[in-house]
Amino acid sequence: MKLGVIASHLVMRNDIRNMIHHMNDHFELVVFVRADEKKYLEGDFEFRQLDYSLRNIWNKICAKVFRYFGQIPNSKESFLSSERVLALKNNKGWRGNLDIWTRLVLPNLMSYDDYLMLLRGDYYNIDDIDTFFSFTPHNEDVLLSQILNAQKQIYTYLYSWDHPAKFSKILKNKAYYFTWNEGLKGDLIKLHGVTAENIKAIGISQFADITKIKKLVASRKGEVIGKKFFYYVASWGYNKLALQEVALIKYLALTIENLDPSLQLVFRPYPMLENWDCYKELKEFSNVVFDEFQQAGKGESIFTESDIEHKFSMISDSVGIIHCGTTIGLEACFFDKPLIYMNLQNLDYGVKDNDHVHIKKGWQKHHLEKYFLNNNYDNVVLKKEKLREVLKRCVDKDRSLLKYNDSIQKEFPFRTINQIVDSICSEIMKVR
């Protein structure tokens, strides 16, 4: 069987590169990839060039209609939060807010399936390909349209836990989805109306190497830092939100210094944030140490095997991992170190509470509330007054804090890349 794989974000996603290599053991692959990303996928593959342009005036009109009348997920708050941040990133200002408001007011009549079936143009050579496999998020509208209009089957891996809640481009009836877990399968059903028969939970590709890397980390001689430290992982990749997160980190640094002046706070910047200048205030704190790793866009590739090993070494060496909403928070649950979810509600973030891009609104996202915001555990810190006590318990190695880790970890069963890919390929080879 010849399988067409639509690849994207290869520079950042080491696990996608690994999945494609393993799929090559099962199928004859044709990889559709953008010209600027082809260099990140080594191997004896047939490549066909991919681009995200709409190609013609009719398709652009259809895209505009979908923009305003397209269906959105039932998780409106998460969707709105993501759209506002995207408008901020693209410097759309008031026009961006008007665009979002218009979309909410107008009836959401058009599904993503309907929109794709309206597009026109045979721009890609797909006649010789039996079946297709892709990853979310969907940006390749014209290629997907051509696949669907040719009545070829497409399988899609839901790449991230926040995708069902924040993206409107989810195929309801014309794709078969693979998800991390049963919870995300439920999200596709509840938030988008995808039928349960078209979804299978298979595991998390991003976490597939955790067991192997934990063994590598355990076999190291010495620690990365050599001192006791908390590991703070930045969560926000847009400047206005990153500046608010800095206010949170400054308070955290002061609290740690008050607890024990010898303790350090190792800060991991958000790699895809375009400008790290917003972090410069943190350099004024004597107990804040910047984690050293490659910033996105500053080198040939990020998130290599060595990058991943370094990240897990920092998690393993720390006395606790602190974040306010990031996938690394999930990864940290697989280690024997307490995870702290910090959503301080009574801190001054330098913006008005009713600001559309307030960090507090970011914390209202569906996936964060579903998996991290569990007030039954002291690890969830919502008030400044409780932060010092939880930090001290981390330093004192209070193992009861690990119950929070366990409660999250059980929602995400561990599977290796081979197991994940085997499940995908087995399903693809079934006759539908």
C-alpha positions in Angstrom: 0.0 0.0 0.0 1.2 3.5 -0.8 0.6 5.9 2.0 0.8 9.7 1.6 2.0 11.4 4.8 1.3 15.1 5.2 4.2 16.3 7.4 4.5 19.6 9.2 6.4 21.4 12.0 9.3 19.0 11.5 11.8 21.5 12.9 10.1 21.3 16.3 8.6 17.8 16.4 11.2 15.1 16.8 8.5 12.6 17.5 6.8 13.2 14.1 10.1 12.5 12.4 10.4 9.3 14.3 6.8 8.2 13.5 7.4 8.8 9.8 10.6 6.6 9.9 8.7 3.8 11.6 5.8 4.1 9.2 8.3 3.5 6.4 8.7 -0.1 7.7 5.0 -0.7 7.0 4.2 1.2 3.8 5.6 2.7 0.7 5.6 6.3 1.8 5.2 9.5 -0.2 5.9 12.5 2.1 4.2 15.8 1.4 6.3 18.5 3.0 7.1 22.2 2.5 10.3 23.0 0.8 11.8 24.7 3.8 11.1 21.7 6.1 12.3 18.9 3.8 15.9 19.1 5.1 14.7 18.1 8.6 13.5 14.6 7.5 16.4 12.4 6.5 15.7 9.1 4.8 14.9 7.4 1.5 11.5 8.8 1.0 9.7 10.1 -2.1 9.0 13.8 -1.4 6.3 15.9 -3.0 6.2 19.6 -2.3 3.5 21.0 -0.1 2.4 24.6 0.4 -0.5 26.2 2.3 -1.6 28.7 -0.4 -5.3 28.6 -1.5 -4.2 28.8 -5.2 -7.2 30.5 -6.8 -9.8 33.2 -6.2 -12.7 30.8 -5.7 -10.8 29.0 -2.9 -10.0 32.3 -1.2 -13.7 33.3 -1.3 -14.6 29.9 0.2 -12.0 30.4 2.9 -13.4 33.8 3.8 -16.9 32.4 4.0 -15.7 29.6 6.3 -13.8 32.2 8.4 -17.1 33.9 9.3 -19.7 31.1 9.0 -17.6 28.1 9.9 -18.5 26.0 12.9 -16.4 26.5 16.0 -15.8 24.1 18.9 -18.3 24.0 21.7 -15.4 25.1 24.0 -16.0 28.8 23.1 -13.8 30.3 25.9 -10.8 28.3 24.8 -11.4 29.1 21.2 -11.8 32.8 21.9 -8.7 32.9 24.0 -6.6 31.3 21.2 -8.1 33.5 18.5 -7.4 36.6 20.5 -3.8 35.6 21.1 -3.4 34.8 17.4 -4.8 38.2 16.5 -2.3 39.8 18.9 0.6 37.8 17.4 -0.4 39.0 13.9 -0.7 42.6 15.1 -4.4 42.9 14.0 -5.4 45.2 16.9 -9.0 46.2 17.0 -9.6 44.7 13.6 -8.7 41.3 15.0 -11.2 41.7 17.9 -13.9 42.8 15.4 -13.2 39.8 13.3 -13.6 37.5 16.3 -16.8 39.2 17.4 -18.3 39.0 13.9 -17.6 35.3 13.8 -19.4 34.8 17.1 -22.4 36.8 16.0 -22.9 35.2 12.6 -24.5 31.7 12.4 -21.9 28.9 12.4 -23.4 26.9 9.5 -20.5 25.5 7.6 -18.5 22.4 8.8 -14.8 22.0 7.9 -15.9 19.0 5.8 -18.3 21.2 3.8 -15.7 23.9 3.3 -13.1 21.5 1.9 -15.6 19.9 -0.5 -16.2 23.4 -2.0 -12.6 24.0 -2.9 -11.4 23.5 -6.4 -8.2 22.6 -8.2 -6.1 19.5 -8.9 -2.7 20.9 -7.9 -1.2 17.8 -6.3 -0.3 14.4 -7.8 -2.2 12.0 -5.7 -3.6 9.4 -8.2 -1.1 6.8 -7.3 -1.6 7.1 -3.5 -4.1 4.7 -1.8 -4.5 6.4 1.6 -3.4 9.5 3.5 -2.2 10.2 7.0 -1.9 13.7 8.5 -1.3 15.5 11.8 -3.3 18.4 13.4 -3.4 21.3 13.1 -4.7 21.3 9.5 -3.2 24.0 7.3 -3.1 22.2 4.0 -6.7 22.9 2.9 -6.3 22.5 -0.8 -4.5 19.2 -0.5 -7.1 17.9 1.9 -9.9 19.0 -0.4 -8.3 17.2 -3.3 -8.0 14.0 -1.2 -11.6 14.2 -0.1 -13.0 15.0 -3.6 -11.0 12.0 -4.9 -12.8 9.9 -2.2 -9.6 8.7 -0.7 -9.4 7.8 3.0 -7.5 10.1 5.4 -6.4 9.3 8.9 -5.3 12.0 11.3 -3.3 12.0 14.5 -4.5 14.6 17.0 -1.1 15.9 17.8 -1.8 18.0 20.9 -4.2 18.0 23.9 -5.3 21.6 23.2 -6.2 21.1 19.6 -9.9 20.0 20.0 -10.7 23.0 22.1 -9.0 25.8 20.1 -9.2 24.8 16.5 -12.3 24.9 14.2 -10.6 22.8 11.4 -11.6 19.4 12.6 -13.2 16.9 10.1 -16.5 15.6 11.5 -17.3 12.8 9.1 -14.5 12.4 6.5 -11.5 11.4 8.6 -10.5 8.8 11.1 -8.8 10.2 14.2 -6.1 8.9 16.5 -5.9 10.5 19.9 -3.6 10.5 23.0 -6.2 9.1 25.3 -9.9 8.5 25.9 -10.3 12.0 27.3 -9.3 13.6 24.0 -11.5 11.1 22.1 -14.3 12.5 24.3 -13.3 16.0 23.4 -13.6 15.3 19.7 -17.1 13.9 20.3 -18.3 16.6 22.6 -16.7 19.7 21.1 -16.9 18.8 17.4 -19.5 16.1 17.0 -17.1 13.5 15.6 -18.6 10.1 15.8 -17.0 7.7 18.3 -16.6 5.0 15.6 -14.1 7.3 13.8 -11.8 7.8 16.7 -9.2 5.5 18.4 -7.1 6.4 21.5 -3.5 5.1 20.9 -1.0 7.0 23.0 1.2 10.1 23.1 4.0 10.3 20.6 5.6 13.2 22.4 6.0 11.1 25.5 7.1 7.9 23.8 10.8 8.3 24.7 10.3 9.1 28.3 11.3 5.6 29.7 14.4 5.5 27.5 15.5 9.0 28.4 14.8 8.4 32.1 17.3 5.6 32.0 19.8 7.8 30.3 19.3 10.5 32.9 19.6 8.0 35.7 23.0 6.8 34.3 24.5 10.2 34.2 27.5 11.1 36.4 26.7 14.2 38.4 23.9 16.8 38.0 23.5 19.6 35.4 23.4 22.4 38.0 25.0 21.0 41.1 22.8 23.0 43.4 19.2 22.7 44.7 16.8 24.4 42.3 13.2 24.7 41.2 12.6 24.3 37.5 10.1 26.9 36.0 8.9 26.1 32.5 7.5 29.1 30.6 4.0 28.6 29.1 3.3 31.6 26.9 4.6 32.2 23.5 3.2 35.7 22.8 4.8 38.9 24.1 1.9 40.4 26.0 1.2 37.2 27.9 4.9 36.5 28.4 5.3 39.8 30.1 2.5 38.9 32.5 4.1 35.5 33.1 7.3 37.4 34.0 5.4 39.1 36.8 4.4 35.7 38.1 8.1 34.5 37.9 9.4 37.6 39.7 7.0 36.9 42.6 8.1 33.2 42.6 11.8 34.2 42.6 11.3 36.5 45.6 9.3 33.8 47.5 12.1 31.2 46.9 14.7 33.6 48.0 12.7 34.3 51.2 12.4 30.6 51.8 16.1 29.8 51.3 18.6 32.2 49.7 20.8 29.2 48.5 17.9 27.8 46.4 18.0 28.7 42.7 15.1 29.1 40.2 16.1 27.7 36.8 14.0 29.4 34.2 13.2 27.7 30.8 12.1 30.3 28.3 9.3 29.6 25.8 11.3 28.4 22.7 8.8 29.7 20.1 8.6 33.2 21.6 10.1 35.4 18.9 11.6 38.0 21.2 13.2 36.9 24.5 13.8 40.5 25.5 10.6 40.4 27.6 12.6 38.1 30.0 15.4 40.6 30.6 14.0 41.7 34.0 14.5 38.2 35.4 18.3 38.6 34.9 18.3 41.2 37.7 17.4 38.4 40.2 20.5 36.7 41.7 18.7 33.4 42.2 17.3 33.1 38.7 19.4 31.1 36.2 18.4 30.8 32.5 18.2 27.3 31.1 20.5 27.0 28.1 18.9 25.5 25.0 18.3 26.5 21.4 15.7 29.2 20.7 13.3 28.5 17.8 14.5 30.2 14.6 18.1 30.7 15.9 19.5 27.4 14.6 19.0 24.5 12.2 16.8 22.5 14.5 15.4 22.4 18.0 14.1 19.6 20.1 16.8 17.1 19.1 17.5 14.0 21.1 20.1 16.0 23.2 17.6 18.8 23.8 15.0 16.4 25.1 17.5 14.6 27.3 18.6 18.0 28.7 15.0 18.9 29.5 14.3 15.7 31.3 17.7 16.0 33.2 16.5 19.3 34.5 13.2 17.9 35.6 14.9 14.9 37.3 17.5 17.1 39.1 15.1 19.7 40.4 13.3 19.8 43.8 10.1 20.6 41.9 8.7 21.7 38.6 6.6 24.8 38.4 4.4 26.0 35.4 1.2 27.8 34.6 0.0 25.6 31.7 2.3 23.7 29.4 2.8 20.2 28.0 6.0 19.9 29.9 3.9 19.9 33.0 2.3 16.6 31.7 5.8 15.2 31.0 6.9 16.1 34.5 4.2 13.9 35.9 6.1 10.8 34.7 9.0 11.8 37.1 9.4 11.4 40.8 9.4 15.1 41.5 6.4 17.2 42.6 4.6 19.3 39.9 3.3 22.7 41.0 0.5 24.4 38.9 0.7 28.1 39.6 -2.4 30.2 38.7 -2.1 33.1 41.1 -5.4 35.0 41.1 -4.4 37.8 43.5 -1.2 39.1 41.8 -0.9 42.3 39.8 0.0 41.4 36.2 0.2 44.9 35.0 -3.0 44.8 32.8 -6.7 45.3 33.6 -8.7 42.3 34.7 -11.1 42.8 31.8 -8.3 42.9 29.2 -9.1 40.4 26.4 -5.5 39.0 26.6 -5.2 38.6 30.3 -3.2 35.6 31.6 -6.2 34.7 33.8 -8.3 34.2 30.6 -5.6 32.0 29.2 -5.9 29.7 32.3 -9.6 29.2 31.5 -8.6 26.9 28.5 -10.5 23.7 28.4 -7.5 21.3 28.5 -5.9 23.2 31.5 -9.0 23.1 33.6 -9.7 19.5 32.7 -6.3 18.1 33.6 -4.4 20.6 35.8 -6.9 22.6 37.8 -7.8 20.1 40.5 -8.4 21.9 43.8 -8.3 18.7 45.7 -4.5 18.9 45.7 -2.2 21.5 47.3 -0.1 21.5 44.2 -2.6 23.8 42.6 -1.6 27.2 43.9 -4.2 30.0 43.3 -3.2 32.4 46.0 0.1 34.1 46.8 -0.2 33.2 50.5 -0.1 29.5 49.8 3.0 29.4 47.6 5.7 29.5 50.2 4.2 26.5 52.1 4.0 24.3 49.0 7.6 25.2 47.9 8.9 24.3 51.4 7.1 20.9 51.1 9.0 20.3 47.9 12.3 21.1 49.5 11.4 18.9 52.4 10.6 16.0 49.9 7.0 15.7 51.0 6.0 12.7 48.8 2.3 13.3 49.4 2.7 16.0 46.7 3.3 13.2 44.2 -0.3 12.1 44.4 -1.2 15.1 42.1 1.3 13.8 39.6 -0.2 10.3 39.8 -3.7 11.7 39.3 -2.7 13.3 36.0 -0.4 10.5 34.8 -3.1 7.9 35.0 -5.1 9.8 32.4 -2.3 9.4 29.8 -1.2 5.7 29.4 2.4 5.3 28.3 3.2 3.7 24.9 6.3 3.6 22.8 6.7 5.0 19.3 6.7 1.5 17.9 3.5 0.6 19.7 1.8 3.9 18.6 2.8 3.5 15.0 1.9 -0.2 14.9 -1.6 0.7 16.1 -1.9 3.4 13.5 -0.7 1.1 10.7 -2.9 -1.8 11.8 -6.0 0.5 11.6 -5.0 1.9 8.2 -4.6 -1.6 6.8 -8.1 -2.6 7.8 -10.7 -2.5 4.9 -13.3 0.2 5.6 
